Amino acid sequence: MPGITDFSTYVLGVVAIILLPGPNSIFVLSVGAQRGVRAGYQAAAGVFLGDAVLMVLSATGVASLLSTYPPLFLVLKYAGAAYLGWVGLNIIRSAWSKWRNRAEITPAATEEPPAELQRPFRRAAVISLLNPKAILFFVSFFIQFVEPGYAHPELSFLILGAVVQFFSALYLSALIFGGRYLAGQFQQRRRLAAGATTAVGALFVGFGIKLATATVG
C-alpha cells in the first residue's frame, strides 16, 4: 500500500477499536431503535463527518496542539464531558417521565422521541468532535502506519481514513438495523423499554465521567 507499513495489522486494529462500545455507536443504536433506519443513518452520517474532521486534524498535525498546550486539552475535555453527561441525564429523565405517565402514552409509533435523539446528524457530529481523547488516539494510531519519508503522506492518510470509515459504516449499519429489531421488542414491553433507555442514559453519563478523568498521555 502507498506509504503504509503493516497494513494488515492496521486493519485488525481498526476492527478491534470500532467494536469497542463508545458514545458514537450507542447514540446511533439509540436513534435507530427509537426513530428508525433513516434517522439512524442521519446519525451515522454525523459520526462519519466528526471522524473525518478528527482525522484531517490529526493528519495536518493540528491535534498535536492538545499535547503542546494542556489548557486547550482541558477545555475540550470538560466541554465534551459536560455535553455527554447532559445528554445522558436528559435521556434518563425522558425515560422515567414516560414510565410514570405510561397510562397516557400514545402508541409507540406516534411517540415523540426524546429531545436528545432529535436532530441526529448534528448531535452525532458534536458527540464525535467533543472528544479530545479520540483526536489524540488518531494521532498516535495513524502515525505508526505511515511510512516515514514517503513523498505523498496525504495519500497514506486518505487510505487509512477510508479503511476506518468503511468498517465504521458496516458496524453502524448493523447497529441501526439491530436497533429496529429491539424497537419491535420494546413496543409491548414498557418496563423493559424504560430500563433500556435508562441504561443508555447511564452509559452516556459514564462516558462523560471517563472523559473528564482522561489525561493527555
Buried (B, 14 or more C-beta within 10 A) or exposed (E): BEBBBEEEEBBEBBEEBBEEEBBBBBBBBBBBBBBBBEBBBBBBBBBBBBBBBBBBBBBEEEBBEBBEEEEEBBEBBBBBBBBBBBBBBBBBBBBBEBBEEEEEEEEBEEEEBBEBBEBBBEBBBBBBBBBBBBBBBBBEBBBEBBBEEBEEBEBBBBBBBEBBBEBBBEBBBEBBEBBBEBBEEBEEEBEEBBBBBBEBBBBBBBBBBBBBEBEBE
